[in-house]
Amino acid sequence: MNDNDFINEVMDGLKKEGYLMIPDDFIDQLIITLHANVTLINTMTQIAELETKMLGSLLPTGSRQVKSLKNLSVKIAEIAFNVEDVRNEQR
C-alpha cells in the first residue's frame, strides 16, 4: 500500500466516524485566497471612495457602494479567521 492509499483509507475512516479532516495545504491556500480577496476589496473601496469624492452628486450610489464593499471585506476577513481557527484546531 502506498502513502496515498493509506491516507485515503484513513480519511475515509475518519469521515465514517463523523470527523472531516481538511488537508492543511487546502486550508492554507483558502486562507491566502481569502486574505487576497480582502486586499483587493479594500483597494476597490479606496477607488470607490475616490470616485464618490470626485463625482459627488453625479454618483448617488457611491456611498452605498463604499459601505457595501467595506461590509464585504469585513465578512471575508471573518471567514478567513474562522478558517484559521479550524486549521489550528485540526493540528
C-alpha positions in Angstrom: 0.0 0.0 0.0 1.4 3.4 -1.0 1.2 6.5 1.1 -1.8 8.0 -0.9 -3.8 4.8 -0.5 -3.1 4.8 3.2 -4.0 8.5 3.6 -7.2 7.9 1.6 -8.1 4.9 3.8 -7.5 6.9 7.0 -9.6 9.9 5.6 -12.4 7.6 4.7 -12.4 6.0 8.2 -12.5 9.5 9.8 -15.4 10.5 7.5 -17.3 7.4 8.5 -16.8 8.2 12.2 -18.1 11.8 11.6 -14.7 13.6 11.5 -13.8 15.6 8.5 -10.2 16.4 8.2 -9.3 19.0 5.6 -5.8 18.9 4.2 -3.5 21.6 5.5 -2.5 22.6 2.0 -6.1 23.3 1.1 -6.8 25.3 4.2 -3.6 27.3 3.8 -4.5 28.1 0.1 -8.0 29.1 1.2 -6.7 31.4 3.8 -4.3 33.0 1.4 -7.1 33.4 -1.2 -9.4 35.0 1.4 -6.8 37.5 2.5 -6.0 38.3 -1.1 -9.7 39.0 -1.7 -9.8 41.3 1.3 -6.8 43.2 0.0 -8.5 43.5 -3.5 -11.8 44.6 -2.0 -10.0 47.2 0.2 -8.4 48.6 -3.0 -11.8 48.7 -4.7 -13.2 50.5 -1.7 -10.5 53.2 -1.9 -11.3 53.6 -5.6 -15.0 53.9 -4.9 -14.3 56.4 -2.2 -12.2 58.5 -4.6 -14.9 58.3 -7.3 -17.5 59.4 -4.8 -15.4 62.4 -3.8 -14.6 63.4 -7.4 -18.1 62.9 -8.8 -20.1 63.9 -5.7 -23.8 64.2 -6.6 -23.3 62.7 -10.0 -22.7 59.3 -8.4 -25.7 59.0 -6.0 -24.9 55.3 -5.2 -21.3 55.9 -4.4 -21.6 56.0 -0.7 -23.7 52.8 -0.7 -21.1 51.1 -2.8 -18.4 52.1 -0.4 -20.4 50.8 2.6 -21.2 47.6 0.8 -17.6 46.9 -0.1 -16.4 47.6 3.5 -19.0 45.2 4.8 -18.0 42.6 2.3 -14.3 43.0 3.3 -15.2 42.5 7.0 -17.3 39.4 6.3 -14.5 37.8 4.2 -11.9 38.6 6.9 -14.1 37.0 9.5 -14.4 33.9 7.3 -10.6 33.8 6.9 -10.1 34.0 10.7 -12.7 31.2 11.2 -10.8 29.0 8.7 -7.6 29.7 10.5 -9.2 28.6 13.8 -10.4 25.4 12.1 -6.8 24.8 10.9 -5.4 25.4 14.3 -7.9 23.0 15.9 -7.1 20.3 13.4 -3.4 20.5 14.3 
